[in-house]
Amino acid sequence: MKKYIGPICWLAAVVIWVTISWINYAEGNMGFAVVQLLMSALCLIHAIRTFLKNKKA
């Protein structure tokens, strides 16, 4: 279970970034929403990479 803490934290970051992005989109801040969606995509990629790295170990 300890090896899955990293990916779980990154997935939590994805949820947070998507939520913030949705709030900004609803308020009409499209530029901020796009930037935060890009941040969530980077967090998701990092979560997948961390999961695969830990799965091999």
C-alpha positions in Angstrom: 0.0 0.0 0.0 2.9 2.4 0.8 4.0 2.3 -2.9 0.7 3.7 -4.0 0.8 6.8 -1.8 2.6 8.9 -4.5 0.1 8.1 -7.3 -2.9 8.7 -5.0 -1.5 12.1 -4.1 -1.0 13.0 -7.7 -4.6 11.9 -8.5 -5.8 14.1 -5.7 -3.9 17.0 -7.3 -5.7 16.3 -10.5 -9.1 16.4 -8.8 -8.1 19.7 -7.2 -6.9 21.3 -10.4 -9.9 20.2 -12.4 -12.2 21.6 -9.7 -10.4 25.0 -9.7 -10.5 25.0 -13.5 -14.3 24.3 -13.5 -14.8 27.2 -11.0 -12.8 29.5 -13.2 -14.6 28.4 -16.3 -18.0 29.0 -14.6 -16.8 32.5 -13.7 -15.8 33.3 -17.2 -12.0 33.1 -16.8 -11.3 30.9 -19.8 -7.6 31.5 -19.9 -7.1 30.4 -16.3 -9.3 27.4 -16.9 -7.2 26.2 -19.8 -3.9 26.7 -17.9 -5.3 24.8 -14.9 -6.5 22.0 -17.2 -3.0 21.7 -18.6 -1.7 21.5 -15.0 -4.2 18.7 -14.2 -3.0 16.9 -17.4 0.6 17.1 -16.2 -0.4 15.8 -12.8 -2.3 12.9 -14.4 0.7 12.0 -16.5 3.0 12.1 -13.5 0.5 9.9 -11.5 0.6 7.3 -14.3 4.4 7.4 -14.6 4.7 7.1 -10.8 2.3 4.2 -10.7 4.0 2.3 -13.5 7.4 2.9 -11.9 6.3 1.6 -8.6 4.5 -1.4 -10.2 7.8 -2.6 -11.6 9.6 -2.2 -8.3 
